[in-house]
Amino acid sequence: MFNDTVEGMITALETLLADRNPTLLALGEPTHGVAAFTTLRNEFLYHLVEQHGYRSVALESDCLAGRLVDAYVTTGEGDRQAVLTAGFSHGFGNLQGNRDLVEWLRDFNAGQRPADRVRFHGIDAPTEITGGDSPRGVLLELHRFLSAHLDHVPGDVATIEKLVGDDEEWTTEAAMWDPTKSKGDSADAGALRLLTDDLVALLEKEKPGLPEGGDLLARTAQGLLRYHAVVADPAPTRISLMLGQRDAMMAANLLALPRTFVFAHNGHLQRNLSTGQGFGPAWRWWSAGAQVARHLGDRYTFIAGELGASETQPDPDPATLQGYLASVVPDRALVATAGLDPELAARTDAVQGYSPFSDVTGADAIAFLRRV
């Protein structure tokens, strides 16, 4: 029943692919920074590229910064260390698994025709836990993109610069905890949103005659301004709204990709409602996976990543989902959720930073690692 090696997991992956033939194949992780999950992701990707013709990989990292990584792995443009530093958000360029991935993609692409190269994509919003980026950069880039190809583009650089003002007013960490510190609902922010709508409308009308690249800028500019508006919202549910806006941006980026293998936290990829608790009301928002699944249906396949124990996480209670998997999987396995009891509850002894997968109906399979 269980495949206790990486090779066995790939065999199980073959079965899953044969049954589903997904447009978007997602692998999650329950916590960031664990080498075992990025290593497994890389093994899956190498197999998908070499045996199934996948030519697109997406990670939970800044969608705009990811263009630096894509340029490096497809054309060799850029300095490796600079790309790892600036091309990933959340410090993910420091992870050995991501460094290995970048080098493998570059080596593989070096021998391929342009159409056969594996493209790299970031799917995340340009935000961190401490705040979001200023909209200055993406708005100026969108305006320059349109101005390079079209006449009579709404607004101008001076207007954008004036309305944006001081970047610190957008990026200040204080706004995460106090909505009155945010510029997101100011008159200038409202004017920027109207101007952005005009720029995006122009892009849509002229798209047949424009090169690629504008859609990502348009999505990000609109989404980032919406995010800042939510940051400024004093509603008790503002954290849920912020999380939901971030995942809505992820979903839009995923839906714009071709056949792709994506890797992110389980909470962003599961088909059901995501929840969390920090302070104030419990957080509830629809994940990017839930939004994508609404559009793609069975063409979206999600494998949740899960662990049994680690140096900081003890063995799970046998009565939990994680405990059951640990009792039947000696090392590692890709387990179809269709054969699991949906009443099994998630463990409740998780250390900070680790979110136990809690609902088997939200995934098609679980990549379970007994100890990491």
N, C-alpha and C positions, 0 to 999 in steps of 0.2 A: 504493500500500500504506500510506503513512504520511500523517498529517493534520497539516500543519506550521503550524497556527494554533490559537488557542483555539477558534474556531468549528469548525474541523475536529475538534478533540477532542470537542466537544459532539456533533457528528454521530456520531462513533464511540461516544460514550456512549449515544446513542439506540439504536444497533444492539445494544449490550450489554444495555440495559434491555429491548429487545424480545425478546431471546433468553432472558433470565433472569427478568424481572419480580420482583426481590428484595423481600423483606420488610425486609431490612436491607442497605443499600448503604454500603460503607465505602471511604474514601479514606485512604491512608497517606502518611506523609512519612518520609524516611530520617534526618532530623535536625530538631530544633526551631529555630524562629526565622528560617527562610528565607522572606522575603516572597513569593517566587514560588509557594511551595506554598499559603500561606494565601490568596493572590490567586486561584489556580486553584480552591481549595476554594470560595471565595465565588462565583465564576462558575458552578461546577457547582450550588451550592445555589440560586442565584437561578433558574437554569433549571429545576431540579427542582420548586421551589415554584410557579413561574408556569406551567409546561407539564405537570407531572405530578402536581400536587396534594399534594406532600410538605408536611407540617405539623409536622415534628419534626426537629431537628438536635441532635447530641450531640458533645461535644468531650472530649478527654482533660484533664479538669479536675475538681476536687473536686465530688463529687455533691451535697453539702450546700450548699456555697457557691454552686453553680450556680442554686439557687432564687432568689437575689438577682437574677441576670441574667434569669431567666425572668419574674420579677415586673416588672422594668423594661421588657422588650421587649413584654410582653403588656398591661400596664396603665399603664405610665409611672411606677410606684412607685419611689421612690428617687432619689438624686443620681447623675448619670452617672459622675462620676469616682470616687465612693465605690463604685459597683457594679463598675467596671472594676478597682478595687484589691482589693475584698473578694470579688467574685463569681467570680474566677478564681484557681486555684492556680498554682504554678510561675512566677509572674510573667507569665503569658500575657496578662493584661489590658493589658500595656504594648505588645504587638505591634499594629502599625497594622492588620493584617488582621483582628484580633479586634475592634478598635475600629470598623472599617468594618462588620463583621458585625453588631455590636450596634446600630449606628445604622440599618442597612438593615432589620433585623428590627423595630425600633420603628416606623420609618416605614411599612413594609408593614402591620404589624398595626393601625396607627391607623385604617385604613380597612376593617377586617374585623370581622365578627361574632365573638363570643368563640369559637365552635366552629371558625372558619376561621383563627384566628391561629396563627402558627408558634411552637411551644414550643421552649424552649432547655433542654438537659439537660447536666449534667456527669456523666461516667461513672466518673471515677477515685475511688479510695479517698482519704480525708482523710490523705494521707501525702506526705512530701517525701523527697528523697534523705537528708536529715539525720535523719529520724525520722518517727514517726507522731503524730497528735493524741492528746491525752488522751481517754479515753472519756466524761469527765464531761458534756460538752455534749450529745452525742447521746443518752446514757442519760437525762439529765434531761428532754430534749425528748420522748423516747419515753414516759417516765412521765407527763409533763404531758398529752401527747396522749391517753393512755388514761384518765387520771383525769378529764379534762374530759367524758368521755362514759360512763364506766363506774364502778360501785361496786366496792369490794373489789379494788383493783389490788394485785398483789404488791409488797412492799417499800414504801419511802417515800423522800422526798428526803433525809432525814437519814442513812438507811442508805447510799444511793448516795454521798453526800458523804463519809461516813466511810470507805467501802471504796476510793473513788478516791484519797483523800488528796491529797498534793502533786502537782500536774500535772507538775512537773519530773521526777518519778520515771518518768513515762511518755514524756515528750518529749525527754529528754536525748540529745544526739547521741552520747554515749559508748556508749550501748547498741547502736548500730549496729555497733560494732567489738568490743564486749565484752559477751557475753550476760549475764554476771553483774551488769551495771549495769542490766538491764531488770527492771521489776516484773511482766512479763507472765506469769510462772509462780508468782507469790506466792500465798499463801492468800487474800488479799483479791481478787486477780484471779480466782481460781477461784470465789470466792463471787459476784463480779460476773457471771461467765459463767452460773452457775446462775440467778441472778436474771433475767438477760437472757433466758434460755431460757423462764422462766415468763412474762415479759412478752410475748415473741413468741408463745407458745402461746395466751395470752389474746387477743392480737390476731387470730390465725387463727380462733379460735372465734367471735369477735364481729364479724368483718369485714363481714358483710352489713349491719350496722347502723351502721357507722363511716364517716366521710368519708374522702376520699383523703388520702394523706400518711403514713400509718403504715407502709406496706410499705418505703419507702425508709429510714425511721428504723430499722426492725427489721433490715433487711439490713446497714445500716452499723454498727449497734451490735454485732451478732454478728460481722461480718467484721473490725471493728477490734480486738475482743478476741482473735480468732483470730490476727490479725497480730502483736499484742504477745506472744502466747504463742510464736510462731515466732521473734520477735526474741530471746526468752530461751532459745531452744533452742541448746545448745552443739554440735550436730551439724555436721560439716564441710560439709554441704550447706545450711546455714541461709540463705545468700544466695539460693540457688535456691528454697528454701521461701518466703522473703519475697516474691520476685518472683512466684512462683506464686500466693500468697495475694492479692496485689494484683490480678493478672489475673483471678483467680476472682471478686473483687468487681466488676471491670469487666464480666465476662461476665454476672453476675447482673443488673447494672443495665441492660445492653443487652437482655437477654431480657425485661425488664419493660416495654420501650418499644413503642409502636406502630410502624408503618412509618416508618423513620427513616434519615437520612443522617448517618453518623458519620465523624469525622476524628480520627486519632490517629497515633502512631508506628507504622511498619510492624511493629515487633516485637510490638505488642499486637494487631494485626489479622490477621496471617498465619495460614493454616490449619495450618501445621506447627509443630513444636517450635521454641521460641525458645532461642537460646544466647547466651552472652556470657562474657567473661573479665575479671577484675579482679585478684583475688588468691585464693590457695587453689585448690580444684578449679574446673573450668570450670562455668559456670552453665547449667543446663538447666531449662526450665519450659514448661508448656503455656500458650500465649497465650490471651487472651480470644477472639480470632478462632477458634482451634482449638476452644475450648469451645462457642462459639456455633454454629459449623458443625456440630458433633456433634448439636445440637438442630434446627437449621434446614435442614441439607443445602443443596440448591441455592437455597433462599430467602435464603441469605447470599451476597453478591457482594462481593469484595474487589479493589480497584484499588491496587496498590502504587505509591507515589511514589518516583521515582529521578532522580538527576542524573548528568550527565557530568562537568562541571567547574565550579569557582567561583573566587572570588578566593583561596581557601586550598587548594582541591582541584585537583590537576593533571589533565590529560586521562588517561583510563583506558587501561590496557594493552589493545590491540586483541583479545587472546585471551580477555578476560573478558566476562561478560554486559554490563557497563556499556560496555565498549569496542565490542562488537558494536552495541549500540544507538546509540552515538555515531557509528558509521561509517555508519549508514543513516538517522538522523534529523537533518536539518540544524538544526532548532530545537526542536520539541516534538511529541509524538505520544502517542496512547493506543493501545498495542500489545497485542493479545490474546496471552496467554502460550501458547495452544494452538499457535501457529506458531513458538515459540522452542525452541531446542535445550536440553533439560533438563540436559545435561552441561556447559553453560557455567558456569564457576566465577565467584564474585564477586571483585571487585578486592580486593587486599590492601594498598593504599597509602592507606587512608582516614585522614583527619585525625581527631583526637579529637572526639567528639561526633557523628560521622557514621557510620552503620551501613549499609554497602552491602547491598542486597537480595540474598539468596544462593540462593534456590531458587524457580524459576518455578512449581513445582507448588503453591506456597503461595498463589498469587493467580490471579485470572481475567484480569487485564490489568495493564499497567504504564503509569502516566502518566510519561513520560520527558521531562525538560527538559534539553536539550543543555548549556546553560550558565545558571547562576543568579547 
